[in-house]
Amino acid sequence: MKPHTYAAIDIGTNAVRLLIKKEDPDTDVPELKLKKQLLVRVPLRLGFDVFANGEVSAVNAEKLVRLMKAYRELMTIYEVDRVRTVATSAMRDASNGRELLGKIKNESDTDIEIISGEEAARIIYNNHLERRGNVRGSFLYVDVGGGSTEINFIDNGKLAASRSYNIGTVRALTGKIRPCEKEAMHSFLDSIAECHPDISIIGSGGNINKLYKMACVKDKETRSLPVSELLKLYNTLEPLSVEQRIDRYGLRADRADVIIPAAKIFLAIASTLSADRIIVPTIGIADGIIDGLYLADLSKRDGLQQRE
């Protein structure tokens, strides 16, 4: 049986990503079974349209259609066997979201699921980092996106709770985070901190990965970022203008603005949990999607072998 190639498309609030991975039959190490072939990220920034005007603009709608056609061609070139395409917070809130997805389906033959925040959190959990030996005990997956923050609480090796809150970087920049969302998130975190004082945080998303790379102090073996260093970075970056962050630190324009609210959200969560570090593996929704497709295929293969 030839190795399978998998793809995931994540239509996010700030960017649209295509990730392609291929099965490696020559390794028995689970976390190395899928090797990255391609990652493309295009910053369409749909959330700035949606949170300001309630819909995706005509210009960005056309760009998204063209991008889905381009991604379809790339998947053909890479001979992708299975793909899943999801849209998250911005498309959930867009009044023209369903209409736009219908147009994409007609013009690029791409089926797109608008998923809930809870489903996004479960997809991220598909990475199962706690089983890879990186961490022990109870911990929290935290994915900070443009429109929402997804949280998974893992206790004794089991998924104990998944939550999603409309707290994201683009929402913060556009002033669209409601106080009740903050209160709900911190109430949930308080309930966890009360019973699990030694909980670890696992952070995902482009911003926390960039902050990890920028940090002067970090543990490369475990890919952990001290919260004290994150606070230092935040205090250094926050007073600067977007242009100064671009010039001094080489940040992309679409990263230089959202990195501040992202750091602020992670710092608030770490403070509530009294956590002193954030583990920063290179994971995200696209990785979780592909892991889910791969695990489903493995289950089917095992079933066929048992019947034979």
C-alpha positions as CSV (number, residue, x, y, z in Angstrom):
1,M,0.0,0.0,0.0
2,K,1.5,3.3,-1.0
3,P,2.0,6.0,1.7
4,H,-1.0,8.3,2.0
5,T,-0.7,12.1,1.7
6,Y,-2.9,14.3,3.8
7,A,-3.9,18.0,3.6
8,A,-5.6,20.4,5.9
9,I,-6.9,23.9,5.1
10,D,-7.5,26.2,8.1
11,I,-9.5,29.4,7.1
12,G,-8.7,31.4,10.2
13,T,-9.5,34.9,11.3
14,N,-6.1,36.3,10.4
15,A,-4.7,33.9,7.8
16,V,-5.6,30.9,5.6
17,R,-3.2,28.0,5.9
18,L,-2.6,24.9,3.7
19,L,-0.6,22.1,5.3
20,I,0.4,18.9,3.5
21,K,2.0,15.9,5.2
22,K,2.9,12.5,3.8
23,E,3.0,9.2,5.6
24,D,6.5,7.8,6.2
25,P,6.4,3.9,6.2
26,D,10.1,3.7,7.2
27,T,9.6,4.8,10.8
28,D,7.9,3.2,13.7
29,V,8.0,6.4,15.8
30,P,4.4,7.7,16.0
31,E,5.2,11.4,16.1
32,L,7.4,11.0,13.0
33,K,5.0,9.0,10.9
34,L,3.8,12.1,9.1
35,K,6.3,14.3,7.4
36,K,5.6,17.9,6.4
37,Q,5.7,18.4,2.6
38,L,4.3,21.9,2.3
39,L,3.0,24.8,4.5
40,V,1.5,27.9,2.9
41,R,0.1,30.8,4.9
42,V,-1.7,33.7,3.2
43,P,-2.8,36.6,5.6
44,L,-6.3,37.5,4.2
45,R,-7.3,38.9,7.6
46,L,-11.0,38.1,7.2
47,G,-11.7,39.0,10.8
48,F,-11.0,42.7,10.3
49,D,-13.9,42.7,7.7
50,V,-16.2,40.6,9.8
51,F,-15.7,42.2,13.3
52,A,-16.0,45.7,11.8
53,N,-18.8,45.2,9.3
54,G,-20.4,41.9,10.0
55,E,-19.4,40.3,6.7
56,V,-16.5,39.4,4.4
57,S,-15.8,42.2,1.9
58,A,-16.3,41.6,-1.8
59,V,-12.6,42.1,-2.3
60,N,-11.6,39.5,0.3
61,A,-14.3,37.1,-0.8
62,E,-12.8,37.1,-4.3
63,K,-9.3,36.6,-2.9
64,L,-10.5,33.6,-0.9
65,V,-12.1,32.0,-3.9
66,R,-8.9,32.4,-5.9
67,L,-6.8,31.1,-3.0
68,M,-9.0,28.0,-2.7
69,K,-8.5,27.3,-6.4
70,A,-4.7,27.7,-5.9
71,Y,-4.7,25.4,-2.9
72,R,-6.7,22.8,-5.0
73,E,-4.0,22.9,-7.7
74,L,-1.2,22.5,-5.1
75,M,-3.0,19.5,-3.6
76,T,-3.2,17.9,-7.0
77,I,0.5,18.4,-7.6
78,Y,1.3,16.8,-4.2
79,E,-1.1,13.9,-4.9
80,V,-3.2,14.5,-1.8
81,D,-5.3,11.5,-0.9
82,R,-7.4,13.0,1.9
83,V,-8.2,16.6,2.8
84,R,-10.3,18.4,5.3
85,T,-11.1,22.2,5.1
86,V,-12.4,24.1,8.1
87,A,-13.3,27.7,8.8
88,T,-13.3,29.1,12.3
89,S,-14.4,32.3,14.2
90,A,-14.5,34.9,11.4
91,M,-16.6,32.8,9.1
92,R,-18.8,31.7,11.9
93,D,-19.7,35.4,12.5
94,A,-19.9,36.5,8.9
95,S,-23.4,37.2,7.7
96,N,-22.4,36.1,4.2
97,G,-20.3,33.2,5.3
98,R,-22.6,30.4,4.0
99,E,-23.1,32.2,0.7
100,L,-19.4,32.6,0.3
101,L,-18.7,28.9,1.0
102,G,-21.3,28.0,-1.6
103,K,-19.5,30.1,-4.1
104,I,-16.2,28.4,-3.2
105,K,-17.8,25.0,-3.6
106,N,-19.1,25.8,-7.1
107,E,-15.9,27.4,-8.3
108,S,-13.2,25.2,-6.7
109,D,-15.0,22.0,-5.7
110,T,-13.9,22.6,-2.1
111,D,-16.1,21.5,0.7
112,I,-15.6,23.7,3.8
113,E,-16.9,23.1,7.3
114,I,-17.7,26.0,9.6
115,I,-16.7,24.5,12.9
116,S,-17.6,25.6,16.4
117,G,-15.0,26.7,18.9
118,E,-15.4,23.5,20.9
119,E,-14.7,21.4,17.7
120,A,-11.6,23.5,17.0
121,A,-10.4,22.8,20.6
122,R,-11.0,19.0,20.1
123,I,-9.1,19.1,16.7
124,I,-6.1,20.7,18.4
125,Y,-6.2,18.0,21.1
126,N,-5.8,15.4,18.3
127,N,-2.0,16.1,18.6
128,H,-2.0,14.2,21.9
129,L,1.2,15.8,23.1
130,E,0.8,14.3,26.6
131,R,1.4,10.9,25.1
132,R,4.7,11.9,23.5
133,G,6.5,12.2,26.8
134,N,7.0,16.0,26.8
135,V,4.9,16.7,29.9
136,R,3.5,15.0,32.9
137,G,0.4,15.5,35.0
138,S,-2.4,17.9,34.3
139,F,-2.1,20.5,31.6
140,L,-4.0,23.0,29.5
141,Y,-3.8,23.3,25.7
142,V,-4.3,26.9,24.8
143,D,-4.7,28.1,21.2
144,V,-5.0,31.8,20.7
145,G,-6.4,32.7,17.3
146,G,-7.6,35.9,15.7
147,G,-11.3,35.4,16.7
148,S,-11.3,33.0,19.6
149,T,-9.2,31.2,22.2
150,E,-9.6,27.4,22.4
151,I,-8.8,25.6,25.7
152,N,-8.5,21.9,26.4
153,F,-8.0,20.7,29.9
154,I,-6.2,17.3,30.2
155,D,-6.3,15.5,33.5
156,N,-4.7,12.0,34.2
157,G,-4.3,11.5,30.5
158,K,-7.9,12.2,29.6
159,L,-9.6,15.1,28.0
160,A,-11.6,16.5,30.9
161,A,-13.0,19.7,29.3
162,S,-13.0,21.7,26.1
163,R,-13.9,25.4,26.0
164,S,-13.9,28.1,23.4
165,Y,-14.2,31.8,24.1
166,N,-14.7,34.8,21.7
167,I,-11.4,36.2,22.9
168,G,-8.9,36.6,20.1
169,T,-6.2,39.0,18.7
170,V,-8.2,40.5,15.9
171,R,-11.3,40.9,18.2
172,A,-9.0,42.7,20.7
173,L,-7.6,45.1,18.0
174,T,-11.1,45.9,16.8
175,G,-12.5,46.3,20.4
176,K,-15.0,43.4,20.0
177,I,-14.2,41.3,23.1
178,R,-17.2,41.4,25.5
179,P,-16.5,41.5,29.2
180,C,-18.7,38.5,29.8
181,E,-16.4,36.4,27.7
182,K,-13.4,37.4,29.8
183,E,-15.3,36.7,33.0
184,A,-16.4,33.2,31.7
185,M,-12.9,32.2,30.7
186,H,-11.3,33.4,34.0
187,S,-14.1,31.6,36.0
188,F,-13.2,28.4,34.2
189,L,-9.5,28.9,34.7
190,D,-10.1,29.7,38.4
191,S,-12.0,26.4,38.9
192,I,-9.1,24.5,37.4
193,A,-6.4,26.3,39.3
194,E,-8.1,25.7,42.6
195,C,-7.8,21.9,42.2
196,H,-4.7,21.7,40.1
197,P,-2.0,24.0,41.4
198,D,0.8,22.5,39.3
199,I,-0.8,22.6,35.9
200,S,1.3,23.1,32.8
201,I,0.3,25.2,29.8
202,I,0.9,24.1,26.2
203,G,0.5,27.0,23.8
204,S,-0.2,26.9,20.1
205,G,-0.7,29.4,17.3
206,G,1.6,31.5,15.2
207,N,2.0,34.3,17.8
208,I,3.2,32.2,20.7
209,N,5.6,30.4,18.3
210,K,7.0,33.7,17.2
211,L,7.4,34.9,20.8
212,Y,9.2,31.7,21.7
213,K,11.7,32.3,18.8
214,M,12.2,35.9,19.9
215,A,12.8,35.0,23.5
216,C,16.4,35.3,24.9
217,V,15.7,32.7,27.5
218,K,14.1,29.4,26.5
219,D,14.5,25.7,26.9
220,K,15.1,24.3,23.5
221,E,14.9,20.7,24.6
222,T,11.4,21.0,25.9
223,R,10.5,24.1,23.9
224,S,9.3,25.9,26.9
225,L,9.1,29.7,27.4
226,P,9.4,31.1,30.9
227,V,6.4,33.4,31.7
228,S,8.8,35.9,33.1
229,E,10.5,36.1,29.7
230,L,7.2,36.4,27.9
231,L,6.3,39.3,30.2
232,K,9.7,41.0,29.4
233,L,9.0,40.6,25.7
234,Y,5.5,42.0,26.0
235,N,6.8,45.1,27.9
236,T,9.5,45.6,25.2
237,L,7.1,45.3,22.3
238,E,3.9,46.9,23.6
239,P,5.1,50.6,23.6
240,L,6.4,50.3,20.0
241,S,4.4,51.2,17.0
242,V,3.6,48.5,14.4
243,E,6.2,50.0,12.1
244,Q,8.9,50.0,14.8
245,R,8.1,46.3,15.6
246,I,8.5,45.5,11.9
247,D,11.8,47.5,11.5
248,R,13.5,46.3,14.8
249,Y,12.4,42.7,14.9
250,G,11.7,41.8,11.3
251,L,8.0,41.0,12.0
252,R,5.6,40.7,9.2
253,A,3.0,43.4,9.1
254,D,0.2,40.9,9.8
255,R,2.1,39.6,12.8
256,A,3.3,42.9,14.3
257,D,-0.1,44.1,15.4
258,V,-1.7,40.8,16.7
259,I,1.4,39.6,18.6
260,I,0.6,42.1,21.4
261,P,-2.9,41.0,22.3
262,A,-1.8,37.4,21.9
263,A,1.0,37.8,24.5
264,K,-1.5,39.6,26.7
265,I,-4.0,36.7,26.6
266,F,-1.3,34.1,27.3
267,L,0.0,36.2,30.2
268,A,-3.5,36.5,31.7
269,I,-4.0,32.8,31.5
270,A,-0.6,32.0,33.0
271,S,-1.3,34.5,35.8
272,T,-4.6,32.9,36.7
273,L,-3.1,29.4,36.8
274,S,0.1,30.6,38.5
275,A,2.1,28.9,35.7
276,D,5.8,29.7,35.4
277,R,6.3,28.5,31.8
278,I,4.5,27.8,28.5
279,I,5.5,24.8,26.4
280,V,5.5,25.8,22.8
281,P,5.5,22.8,20.3
282,T,4.8,23.6,16.7
283,I,1.2,22.5,16.6
284,G,-2.1,24.0,15.4
285,I,-5.5,23.2,14.0
286,A,-4.1,22.1,10.7
287,D,-1.8,19.6,12.4
288,G,-4.7,18.3,14.5
289,I,-6.9,17.9,11.3
290,I,-4.2,15.8,9.6
291,D,-3.7,13.7,12.8
292,G,-7.4,13.0,12.9
293,L,-7.5,11.9,9.2
294,Y,-4.5,9.7,9.8
295,L,-5.9,8.1,12.9
296,A,-9.2,7.4,11.1
297,D,-7.3,5.7,8.3
298,L,-5.3,3.6,10.7
299,S,-8.5,2.4,12.4
300,K,-9.9,1.4,9.0
301,R,-6.7,-0.5,8.1
302,D,-6.8,-2.3,11.4
303,G,-10.4,-3.3,10.8
304,L,-9.6,-4.7,7.4
305,Q,-6.6,-6.7,8.7
306,Q,-8.8,-8.2,11.5
307,R,-11.4,-9.3,8.9
308,E,-8.8,-10.8,6.7
